Amino acid sequence: MQYHLLLQKQAAGTATEAELQQLQQWLQTLDEATLRQVMREYALLMNTERLQATPGNAAVWQQINATLQQKGALPQTSAPGISSVTENRRVRTLWPRVSVAAAVLLALVSGTWWWMNRGSVEPAEVRTLAIAGDKAPAVNRATLTLADGRVITLDSAAGGTLAQQQGMAVVKLSDGAIRYQSNGTTSAGNAAAAVNTLRTPRGGLFQVTLPDGSRVWLNSASSLQYPAAFTGTNRTVTLSGEAYFEIAADKSKPFLVNTATQQVQVLGTAFNINAYDDEGATRTTLLQGSVQVALHTPGNGAAQQKLSPGKQAVATPAGITVQQPDLQQVMAWKEGEFRFSHLKITSIMRQIARWYDVEVEYQGPIPQNEFYGVIPRKEYVSQILKALTLTKNVHFVMKGNTIVVIAGPA
């Protein structure tokens, strides 16, 4: 018998005990890539027909996961219908993406794995709908304020040279990003005075190549202030919000990033800074190289810390602590994902508010569950809310541009 037919029979609850054993034996022989394909097919079969989990289905799912774990492809996960427990609190799971190539959403709820895969038949419950009041995800949107006060709306500006200022040209590239190019006539004094400000609104993001060749990705509701040319003894920029930096190496000119609470000094490296006012702390995460993080106003704790790759400095008015973060979660925004790991709904909704330019209100007690999972950021906000609703721990009401968060199932 063809094994995809065995999957269909098992999902429909009609497989015999012998067929189930045959299916489980076959799973043991598969390589990782094939197992992942089986996982996709099995989840889709269960969803499409609105089938309830059975002991047999749970056994198949456990077999798939156990074999993937043996091959080092997956962490331990639960069978359909089983909640995980973290820190003595029951939580539901939004399962991470199985395929990087496809936009997928897999959530564990009420004994069923829900799946969204572009190019596949999708359950109506998770299909993207441009419903009234729905909000599209963030796109390349930003304004550039030049030294003379002119403001350029970058998303609607045509490609090519956007402005000339004190010997520097601002050029919009074919991919929508901007970069600074010298025309060879820059005066050191004038260029240093030509301060520019790049701003993204809520629901926007943008990329810029600075005059020294460093690249910066600016997240939603953020701003970056910098000179049109780095002519002094260092390269100093000021950040509000969140940005990822890839710094061009120049040992003679340290690169400095100022935020409201701290200064980061680097030579040549890659790092992320989350300095949103509503996050309670400024988090600097180092991916490559070395950085020194120092508070502007030292508190009672450590006033400065040097980071090694993979470490994160958490700066508050009290001082700086160093921890080892989930790097995938830190960089998820740049990779086009929402990645939730040990996140409360309040933290998730702050991300959603910035990404979709919406307001958030809470009705009644705030849910205290922790959420896990990976969801593509290209989805409409209704898709994100549906995925969270399927956990049965929270539901939402859209009122104009406001999302109301309510604990428990709808």
Secondary structure, DSSP 8 states (H G I E B T S, - for coil): --HHHHHHHHHHT---HHHHHHHHHHHHT--HHHHHHHHHHHHHHHHHTT----HHHHHHHHHHHHHHHHTTSS-----TT--EEETTEEE--EE--S-SSS-EEEEEETTEEEEEETTS---GGGS----TT-----EE--EEE-TTS-EEETTTS-SEEEEEETTEEEEE-TTS-EEEEE-S---HHHHHH-EEEEEE-TTEEEEEE-TTS-EEEE-SSEEEEEESS--SSSEEEEEEEEEEEE----TTS-EEEE-SSEEEEESS-EEEEEE-GGGSSEEEEEEES-EEEEESS--SS-SEEEE-TT-EEEEETTEEEEE---HHHHHTTTTTEEEEEEEEHHHHHHHHHHHHT-EEEEESS----EEEEEEETTS-HHHHHHHHHTTTSEEEEEETTEEEEEES--
